[in-house]
């Protein structure tokens, strides 16, 4: 049988999962009633800024950031680019890559522009 406890007497939880529950009071100014809501329902639609205090490595075939992004230090790895400024296969617009001589940018899904790299 469960014993009654004050909230301050409950054991602490160090991390949440999507199915964890919060207790809420619905309509406190009108006809209050106690309800439950999952962590996913509370935070599922909230945009959360990602702040990292150390190096982060992302390994993925595609990473999409759909908001303004500020990067203080971005390290790219060289790759083998196309030798042509037009492509027969589709590229994602905005793709950026480089080799030892040029930096390449896909300005559309079938067109690439490049800029020469030089030492300074």
N, C-alpha and C positions, 0 to 999 in steps of 0.2 A: 504494500500500500504506500502511495506517495505521501510525503509529509509536506505541509505548507511551509514555504520559505519566502522571505523577502527577495526581491530581485538582487539586491546587493549580497545575498548569501549564496547565490548560485555559483557553480564552478565557471571559471572563465574559459572562453573558446578562443584559440589563437588564430584560427583561419576559418573562412566561410566557404561553403560549397553552394552551388545553385539551388539545392533542395532544402537548405537550412531555412528555418522559419523565423519571422519577426511577429510579435503581437502588436496590433495597432488598434486604436480606438477610432471607429468610423463615426463620422458626424458628431463630434464632441459638443458642438454648440446647439444641436437639435436633439435627436434621439440617439444617444451614444450606444454603441454596441461593440463588443470585442470581436475582432476578426484576425485572421492570420494572412500573411503574405510571404512568398518565397524570396530569397535573396535575388534570384534571377529576375523576378517581377519588379523588385525595387530598383535594381541597378542595371537591368538589361538594356535600357534605352539611354543611359547616361554616357556621354562622351568623357572618357578619362584620359587626361594628358599622361604621356609616358615620359618620365624623367629617369635617366640612368646616371648613376654616379661613378660608374666604371665602364670598361670596354664591354660592348655587346656585339655578339656575332649572330647574324641572321642567316640561316641556311634555308633557302626556299627558291623554287623556280620563279615565283612571282611574289612581289610584296607591293601592296597598294596602300598609299597614304592618301586619304580623301579629305585632307584639310591642309591648312597652312603648316609648314614644317620648317623649323630652324635647326640646322646642323652645324655644330662648331668644328667638327673634324670628321670628314668622311674619307674612308680608305676604300678604293676600288681595286680589284684585281684585273690585270690585263687579260684580254681575250682575243681570239682570232676573228677580226671583222671581215666583212665582205670586201671584195676588191672593186666593187661597182657602186655607183651612187644610186642605182635603182635595183630593186629586189624583185624576184619572182614570187617569193613567199612573203607572207604578211609579217610585219614587225610591229610591236607595240609602239605607237607614237610616244616620243619622249625617252625611249631607251637610249642610254648613254654607255659607251664603252670605249676602250682605247687599246693601242698597241704601243710600240716604242717610238713611233713617228707621228701618230695622229690621234686626236680625240674625235669620236664619231657620235652623231646625234641623229636618231630617226625623227625627221620632221613631219612625216606622215607614215602611214602603214606600208608605203612602198618607196619612199625616198629618204636618202641618207645624206647628211652634210658632214664635212669634216674640217678640222682646223689643225694646222701643223703645230707640233710641239717643239719648243726650243729650250735650250738651257739658258739660265740667267743667273 
